[in-house]
């Protein structure tokens, strides 16, 4: 990233090889030619070498035994509805762009609250599914020329930025696509630094991210995502590391309530839940 595998794309400080994160991500690092680097200044991590996106987001990505996207999107449905309502409450009357819209679940939520949404995704399979739902979806990415003349009142990207190999240029482009005072919602996983993982390590258990090994290449902390948003002329409205809606469809049990409590406390005291959820707006320094 940014020309050097050892230089952080956010603060331009030298990074170090993070063996623990590499082990946690890949289980068997010697099996793969990938490493995770960490910036000592802002705790941003990145994967090297960068994966080839076109080889990842095929039909198998959405329908493999290990990664059934329909189950994941079903569990996220309440969060999508909450996000759509939030956009509505912000009185955004124009179009909302859903970056990485996948098979269109958030676009359906946007429609259900009376807003106009359009999606974009690199995966042909996902776009085909969303199109069959009669949703407005573009196959490609936000750098396509079709977006050069478009401006949106709001942009939604849920679990997208961690897949982006060059998040600086991506967020710069995101800002360009927003109207003056436009709103962006970003959600990414908090990998390697959550309190659930710390508890697991104390217990001698290592939570493996094998499922995400080549899908995620940018790993954020609350500090690093705040810095990169400010660097790209965004002003933070709110930031949390816990969303109860993410587990709303799970069976109620003692374990469920304990997990929820741990995540809630981790967020309130340390900002170390299991997800980073950010609402931001274009700052006054942005030229629109």
Order of alpha helices (4+ residues) and beta strands (2+ residues): beta-alpha-beta-beta-alpha-alpha-alpha-beta-alpha-beta-alpha-beta-beta-alpha-beta-alpha-beta-alpha-beta-alpha-beta
